[in-house]
Amino acid sequence: MLSKEAKEAIKIARTIKEQQSDALTPDQAVYLRNDADKNNSVPVPDDIQLDEVTEGTKGELYHFNNVKDTVLMFIHGGAYATGTVKSRRNLCFNLLRRLLCDGFSVEYRQWPEAKHPAAQEDVLAAYSFLKRRYKHVLIFGESAGATLALTLTLQLKAEHKELPDKLAVFSPVITQVNTMPSEFLMQERDPMLLGAGEPVPYFAEPYKNDPLISPIFGDFTGFPPLMINCGSEEVKYDDSKVLNYLCQKAGVDVNWTVWQDLFHVFVLFDMPETNQALDKIANFLK
């Protein structure tokens, strides 16, 4: 049974979705980013030291608990257009407190200022930055950030570079073409996303069979241990289902968790189910 906080989150998310138009405009993308920073960012707590990184890569480096050999690379979502580092601080901090290690939240280029492969280049630069400073790199990504976690690892593997130790992806998107059955079946059940719409504008060629655009075309053989989380009601449910199948087929150590009656990236909301999910993710990443 859903908690009262989860039921309230569904109402809030549905209200926000109903107020948004189907097609995102450049002005709306910028406004939503600014609004997210204004309303959803949290101050950095006293026990976390923040370093703004601007050379070679961009993002916020969080020093926590004096652990020097391990870092969590955190990649936010937002359809490559509306997400921000500051608005995801709370989620990142909650994971770091469970992992007891440093964190780096990547500030990657988004639409309308940039298009693919800008974000791919930025997460690759961020990973290289972290590998020069830490022995162990763990990666967490949500929504578009989950996709970038997958495409980053696929690129590293193709280039025969050292892979991250483990990945945890929440509500991943593995194809930019919205034709999965859940895109149609869950349209009225996911309060966060509309289903079966046009591809996100960040990709100039969303229909291209390129694993760095749509990981469904990737070779997952030799992938590091992977944890997939999603809600049972989300329009991207089938993305997680197919990703789990592809990884099992490739012999990956994969763990897929479906959270019943919950929606796309519900961990952005403060509720008991979020704490349960983060506990499970942290236990896996440890």
Phi, psi and omega in degrees: 000136180291145175289163178295329178293322178293319178297322178290322178298322178297318178297316181296313181297321180294321178297317179296317181296320181295335181276349183262146176280160182296317184264122180279129177262160178305317180296321179295320180300313180295318179298316182295325176296312180296321180293322178296317178295323182291319190257340188242350181283154179235153177292156177284124182293163186297331184272006176239128177264128181258128170243122174282121181256127182228350182260120178084325175207167180234144177158187179247122178260121183253119176266123187217132168068012174061024174271121191253352186254353184230139178221145172262120173271115186254125182238112183285162176259202180121029175057032180058027186212321193243355182275159178216158176294313185295322183288347178255008181305315185300316178296316180297313180299321180296325176288317181298322180295333177277327182273336180059048179215174176290166178217152174225118179262118189280130172261097183257156182290143184229170172285141013266356182291334184213166176225170178306135014258030185303310181296323178298316178297322183288320179289329176295317178297320179296317180297317178298320177302315183288323181293337176283346185243338184229147177284320185243127177241120173257148181233133170235133176220146178237135179057241178299328176294328174294319177298317179295326175299320179289313182293325175300312182293322176297320179293316178301318180295317180295330181265008176058039177258163181296133184269160173298157181294314181208156176231141170234123181241137182243122180054054182291156173244119185251355173216135181277353177264118190275073181236006177294146180307320182294338176300328180266318187286332186256010185304322183267359186251339179264113183284353184263327188229147167273147181260161171052036177269189177290153176301154180297145187289349180300328182265124177285331181232068184294340182270000181289139180278066185241121182296341177275357170254309179234103183301348178302338180267006184274161174260113186266005177301130180081009179293148175290168177307136188229135172245130178247131173234143174202167174267151181290341186257006188272151181294340179265016181305315183293336174299314178295319181299314181290320178300316178301316179297313181299321180289318176301316180298327182272001178080022180283145171284091188242141179232119182245123179241127176251124180265112188296136175069013181248173198236182184302122177049050181295345180291354174286349183254147180276104181200162183303323181296327176296314179299320178297316181294316181294324175301316182292319179295315180297319178299322178291313183293329177295000000 
